[in-house]
Amino acid sequence: MSRKSKRKQATQDAPAPQAPARSGGISRRSLFIAAVAALLLAFVSGALFYSSEKAQAAQRLAAKNRELLASAHSPSYGNADARVHIVEFLDPACETCAVFYGHVKKLMADNPGRIRLSTRHVPLHQGSEHVVRMLESARAQDKYWEALAAVFAGQDRWTVNHRVYPERAWPALEGLGLDLERVRREMNAADIAARMERDAADARTLGVTKTPEYFVNGRPLPRFGLEELQALVREELRSAYQ
């Protein structure tokens, strides 16, 4: 037999290559995917637990300090006997406060006589304390809510890039039937300063660090958002008027 024939015969007789045998265990790829899934599950569970704990802690704090929310000196709008009470900590220079204000008023309009709103002032923007004084002084003339709506509506004219220009806010108060000279005289009165300090102290005690901050029948929002506020109000309405 020639060398060529021998090589051909040897090739034909050689066993066919075989795939490596699979072990009965899990492959490395499967182990990696399982490990990643476990880490993601742990992260999501931890985030949900943290959010739940944070919400529960805020509720405990609010329940402990419920009297701080229902301050007798706060401006109040709506039926005094309403079973749902929204307390809002706001800054007149806060853009989100201005946006949410209309939604809160709509909630009240959609549920006549069932919701009461109280406001607390937290002037976090530098210079907005002057506008708070203007609002408090307008309140002495029974024009607080009109003044608040007006300064919110004209906010873009007296607040620019989060900087407050108090003198530019005065035109917003024109046409409301206010004695503006009296507002200027009384805005620095001691009783107004005392109310502002009370709001600031209560906000610190309740852990309010941003605006707007809402409490509905003493319950804080589980997390901030318009839908969350609407859902909490609806829940309290069902509980109070079922």
C-alpha angles and dihedrals in degrees: 000000000000123000089250092053091046091052090049092049091048091051092051092048095047114104116253115257113263131212114249111269115258116233119233091243133085118286122244090249091056091047091051093050091048092050092050091048091050092051092049091049091050091049094049092046091049092049092049091047091050092048091048093047091048092050092047092049090051090050092051090050092049092048091050091051100034091132089061090061096051096053111171092218095059122107107255130197129191136022110346089213095051112133094217115066122188116196113194126192105205144172114211089219092054112109093204090052089056092049095046093046092075091049092051091050089050091052088054093047091050090053105039115201094000102088131056124192126206124182131210122191123234107170099196094159113082108254097018091104086075090058090047088055089051091052093047090049091049087053090065086064092048091251101109098116093044090049093048092051090047096051090046091050092050096037094118090061097056101028116058122176089343091306116124123222102187097188090060089060095066096080088060089066094053116106094027095103092252125147094233094188089058090048089055092048096048103036092089095047119136094242091056091049089050093052091049091051090049091053091049093049093048091047090054092048092050093047095245107164102155140033140277097033119171135199119186113199086338094309118121121218112272085227132348120274143105094251090050091052093048092047093050092049091049090049092052091046091054091048094048100040106028 
